[in-house]
């Protein structure tokens, strides 16, 4: 880091992920400064951020001794070479999900980061959605008993295939490496590494080049007594069901919809940490249905109530990075977690290609 107490952050790429999420979130955290953006469209950047320096090439960022952190928000197949160059230049690196397009590339980056004493982490902002925070609270207080089935859906209605790299037949494109990276990360945070995965991929929209639908079943036969975690996403769901349906031996947690963070950021709002007010509120709290058995009563009684409804806070991702670099906090998304998500994504691809359940052992991931 520089002698300044403010961490200097450079952003590579200014597509939708950078414009909607990274730039305003970095700028909204005291102690971080959005110092530089690398983009081929300086006029677009300056329309949003007139005071931020714009450079044309990543090399200019890597050679700038004042830059402490590089955020990579470019097409997935460019993550590995850009992150590698940034780490070798002595920068800490945040990569937009997924980390890379192969497990081997992610593992190599983690080795290089450790060798240079630098942070390599992945932007997993969905850990800081209101619905996920609510579910963590429900699980922590044991309200559901032993969890036996989880349905985690991220469905949208986007019938027209947009013209963008995510929809092209490129390494790491498609919905599985996009929304799947979030859903896998959330499942691993809550329940750890599953024993096996069965993934089905499909192209449903007219003109689709890459998967725009997936259905993954994570099998937890060893650690969680047969738990099944179902991860599902589609681009052709006009009337969506629950975002979460989590069932346990003592009840169920059901949650529809998302909090307001992404929509607010899309409208150009710029939240400031410490002055959030109503930021991240969720107008659709989840429902907790608990079952109780009374002496002498044959059928269990049900009690339905509103589940916890904490505010979401994507700013906390970059606040955690600031605190970690200052030595005051553990890193939110650790190297082991980066590696684990890539392992599931990689083995999942093989499961879909071979149309069979695949074990999630290290050997399967590297075969």
Secondary structure as UniProt FT lines:
FT   STRAND          7..12
FT   HELIX           16..17
FT   HELIX           18..22
FT   HELIX           23..27
FT   TURN            30..31
FT   STRAND          32..38
FT   HELIX           42..48
FT   TURN            50..51
FT   STRAND          53..55
FT   HELIX           58..62
FT   TURN            65..66
FT   STRAND          69..72
FT   HELIX           76..78
FT   HELIX           79..88
FT   TURN            89..90
FT   STRAND          92..96
FT   HELIX           103..116
FT   STRAND          120..123
FT   HELIX           125..128
FT   HELIX           130..140
FT   TURN            141..144
FT   STRAND          147..155
FT   HELIX           165..167
FT   TURN            171..172
FT   HELIX           175..191
FT   STRAND          196..202
FT   TURN            206..207
FT   STRAND          213..220
FT   TURN            223..226
FT   STRAND          227..234
FT   STRAND          244..248
FT   TURN            249..250
FT   STRAND          251..255
FT   HELIX           261..266
FT   TURN            267..268
FT   TURN            273..274
FT   TURN            277..280
FT   STRAND          287..292
FT   TURN            295..296
FT   STRAND          301..306
FT   HELIX           315..325
FT   TURN            326..327
FT   HELIX           335..354
FT   STRAND          358..359
FT   HELIX           362..366
//
